[in-house]
Amino acid sequence: MDMLPSQSDPQTSTLSSASPDKIYDVVIVGAGPVGLATAVGLRQRGIENILVIDQTRAFRQVGQVFDLLPNGLKALKYLDSQAYEKIKETNHKSLNLQQSDGEKTNSKSPAWLYKNFQGQVIRSVPVDYDSWFQDYGEGRVPIAWYNMQTTLRNLLPEHQVKANHRCINVVDEPENSCVRIDCLSDTNIEANPYAYWIEQPQNSDINPQNQQAKSIRAKLIVGADGINSTVRKALYTDSLARPEYSGYAAIGCGEILEIPTELQTELEEKFFQDASRLTVTNNHISTDAAGMDEPRIILVRRVEGELGYLIHLALPMDSLQGQSGSSLVDLAVQELEKAGFPHVIKELVRISNPSKMQQRLYYIHRINIVDKGDGVKKQPTWSGGRVVLVGDAAHGMPPFMGQGTNQGLEDALAVVTLITKIAENNHWDDILAIATAFEKYESLRRPLMAYIQQLTLKQYPHSSAKDWQEYGQQVYDRNFDPVLGILV
Ligand SMILES: Cc1cc2nc3c(=O)[nH]c(=O)nc-3n(C[C@H](O)[C@H](O)[C@H](O)COP(=O)(O)OP(=O)(O)OC[C@H]3O[C@@H](n4cnc5c(N)ncnc54)[C@H](O)[C@@H]3O)c2cc1C
């Protein structure tokens, strides 16, 4: 394990001399779903001397909708039952709102269908809460990232969640028995190509003279700052600190209007039928590496006559470099052509509105890394001294299994349980007890994460029904163990 630097970075050298006027028990870097769930869980257990910081200049509507699945919901329920209830309530409210706005929902077709090139159903995954509840003892709740952030944030006192604090460095201060976090406020935001919402720099109203540097000290730091984690960069000094391109990307178009009637009818009859969204993929069902490079397309119908799509595909990183508008349309058509997609789907993609084209590279922070030079397997650890990583900071990955937030909530439950023991035993200054707790966290969580990442990269949803059932048992069907304080 690389040590945290104990010398200050020249950029922040003026900060290190400040004497510690306040030391928090826990500072959480990152007010995403995992950081906030950690904070809510700690407070629920009586650990109140905490602070959450986030780099965003102000909390605002970013991110997209993801699914909370049985394992994530169970973890949230044991972190804080009020948070669990509020999240379900938020989801009900936004569903009702969509319905009263006349937006087409899945109510007509409460299953996500996977179809082959001939339009035959090869898998049907229920999307309603009750079907999942019946199978796994907990449901499925779609929620927008921002709604989840807001709901959890509202459960914390306002002064404990601070925006406009960008962590730029984490430094061990053994002389003060704590770790120091150096932050900048009112600074230019760096564009973050790794985050899925692509951070929009909000720099226009910034006066560099107002830029403020600040240090915050804590007994423990939880790094919940996402896939491009700064806390992780302080833990690892080597190339593992940065997220790696996963080999997979997405090309999408948000809106295709004026679709010729003939094309529309063929798409409707062969693929959509009653559904508002579905996945079309090759018939080939495989659990081995051969199946993993097959592109697949998610077709979406928002309102009558308006379609969109998202293609997930394996691509070398540089083939997307500089591609936008019509060159991106051409690339998408070419990839579908290579994979043998039916004419009707290629035609839909070909008439995409170039101004609505988007592309996204998916990054990963791997659980297991095989060094290309010496072939040695490395397992980058998730902690060092008083610092521990959770969520995407520890194991960010492409979204194919819908497990990013769900696994992050499981991390939060494990870390909260172990930090609570540290607090109960007043072990805040017992470095050995802290190291043992964080090692335990990793030993509990790493095997499942290795399994999930491996399946994510195989694009497992397209494997056989038997494997899918086994996956469900291993991931969704676990229950809370009150002794370990995690799902097993
Ligand atoms: C298309 C897509 C679909 C997805 N679908 C699903 C799904 O169905 N189910 C699921 O479980 N997951 C899904 N995911 C993954 C999920 O969105 C992430 O795993 C999840 O958001 C990770 O949560 P987090 O709190 O660890 O990190 P993030 O959500 O990335 O939050 C990190 C926070 O840290 C802040 N931050 C970053 N750097 C700093 C810094 N230096 N200082 C201070 N603050 C900082 C950021 O502003 C942000 O608020 C999907 C992802 C994508 C891209």
The ligand as a Gaussian input file, in Angstrom:
#p B3LYP/6-31G(d) Opt

LIG

0 1
 C      -25.643000       5.251000     -17.980000
 C      -25.488000       4.821000     -16.553000
 C      -26.486000       4.045000     -15.963000
 C      -26.340000       3.597000     -14.659000
 N      -27.305000       2.800000     -14.126000
 C      -27.164000       2.323000     -12.878000
 C      -28.185000       1.488000     -12.290000
 O      -29.195000       1.170000     -12.914000
 N      -27.998000       1.062000     -11.021000
 C      -26.869000       1.396000     -10.299000
 O      -26.755000       0.958000      -9.152000
 N      -25.905000       2.189000     -10.821000
 C      -26.017000       2.656000     -12.082000
 N      -25.047000       3.444000     -12.618000
 C      -23.827000       3.750000     -11.833000
 C      -24.072000       4.820000     -10.794000
 O      -24.542000       5.981000     -11.395000
 C      -22.765000       5.081000     -10.036000
 O      -22.209000       3.852000      -9.668000
 C      -23.042000       5.905000      -8.773000
 O      -23.475000       7.193000      -9.102000
 C      -21.785000       5.980000      -7.897000
 O      -22.072000       6.702000      -6.747000
 P      -20.905000       7.398000      -5.921000
 O      -21.598000       8.159000      -4.844000
 O      -19.875000       6.391000      -5.571000
 O      -20.193000       8.382000      -6.949000
 P      -20.807000       9.575000      -7.803000
 O      -22.243000       9.356000      -8.061000
 O      -19.908000       9.739000      -8.965000
 O      -20.667000      10.841000      -6.841000
 C      -19.401000      11.390000      -6.539000
 C      -19.578000      12.775000      -5.936000
 O      -18.278000      13.243000      -5.556000
 C      -18.115000      14.576000      -5.980000
 N      -16.675000      14.802000      -6.193000
 C      -15.912000      14.293000      -7.172000
 N      -14.637000      14.709000      -7.023000
 C      -14.604000      15.492000      -5.925000
 C      -13.564000      16.219000      -5.247000
 N      -12.310000      16.219000      -5.695000
 N      -13.882000      16.916000      -4.125000
 C      -15.166000      16.927000      -3.657000
 N      -16.181000      16.264000      -4.271000
 C      -15.908000      15.549000      -5.377000
 C      -18.953000      14.688000      -7.247000
 O      -19.326000      16.037000      -7.479000
 C      -20.148000      13.794000      -6.908000
 O      -21.185000      14.501000      -6.280000
 C      -25.167000       3.937000     -13.904000
 C      -24.174000       4.743000     -14.483000
 C      -24.322000       5.162000     -15.803000
 C      -23.224000       5.953000     -16.435000

